[in-house]
């Protein structure tokens, strides 16, 4: 080997020694400390620090552990994001809540409920709390407009909410009354509040009552309300109703009624403006009340009062029924049917002809059907279709034209629909709530009173 080659080999050996042992050690410099490669460490002091956490050194590599309730969601050092109450980073980076973040967990809507002719929307969150918006009845015969959700103070978590509309009659103020709301609680009892001018609170009188009222029914599974009455189905299929003497109660006297048994063998009840229909345990339907425009589906168009529940048609296998202003829709596993008033195309049949017996729609295998005062809608696989009255943009179709047949609207996948007369709301699969239509009383819940022709999210913060 030549002198040049030997020198090159010696230099390489020295370089390897320097790299292996460190320059300070090879050169005998006790106080010399070698620079560390990025991300490596000898102790925790070698690691970059930051707020709301602690650096550690393990196996020569730096790590940074966040304090409980914080996360590192940006490129900046440290754990700068509080995750206990941040709805955009709830319990972790990028975990988004539809409503609230509480103690690092989302508390989002799981149910949505309205009254067909009311100006009130209500939602139940995961923790069972009830939040309502619109022209709300207070715990007395007063109302107040809330343009975003207001929490209702209840003694127990709620399972369901039913809304009864108030009325305003300028020519005869004696007919005016305040809306009422009833909640089905987790112990299967009911609490009601709001107006009692017609006995809506279920106490058998028409006197004002402060706070929550207990109509005294137990083992309740489902409730529904209109402006005059409330009805409830218990675990044995017994249907109770209370409120004003009316066609729903089978009475015409101007007096209030405490809960009375109306029917048995009932699975679900739906109340419209002046009629009601019940889904029976055997899959059939029964309707009663005012037969305006054939809303009872009994084959008779006479505007008569039917005081007792009557069997509807020859169909069976019903899964749901929904009663509106003067029309009704119901569905089986394979079909959707509507009947009653059709002046604005709310039956979805491509015409404005009224029908006093159930009529089949072209849309089949719906997951749910919903009605308002004069418009209707259904869901199929998360897609939403609406039809009928669009005077207040309640169809969500970006125009002001009524629709005599179903129109698919632009909306993320939906889990539930709820309609009032002049507006509509949808609970989405991601647990957001979006509403559209008239907003004169804040019923869209978006923090404004601006009417919207397309869906807008409810504002929770």
Secondary structure, 3 states (H helix, E strand, C coil): CCHHHHHHHHHHHHHHHHHHHCHHHHCCCCCCCCCCCCCECCCHHHCCCCCCEEEEEECCEEEEEECCCEECCCCCCCCCEECCCCCCCCCCCCCCCCCEEECCEEECEEEEEECCCCCEEEEEECCCCEEEEEEEECCCCCEEEEEEEEEECCCCCEEEEEEECCECCCCCHHHCECCEEEEEECCCCEEEEECCCCCCCCCCCCCCCCCCECCCCCCEEEEEECCCEEEEEECCCCEEEEEECCCCCCCCCCCEEEEEEEECCEEEEEECCCEEEEEECCCCEEEEEECHHHCCCCCCCCCCEEEEEEECCCCCCEEEEEECCCEEEEEECCCEEEEECCCCCCCCCCCCCCEEEEEECCCCCCCEEEECCCEEEEEECCEEEEEECCCCCCCCCCCCCCEEEEEECCCCCEEEEEECCCEEEEEECCCCEEEEECCCCCCCCCCCCCCEEEEEECCCC
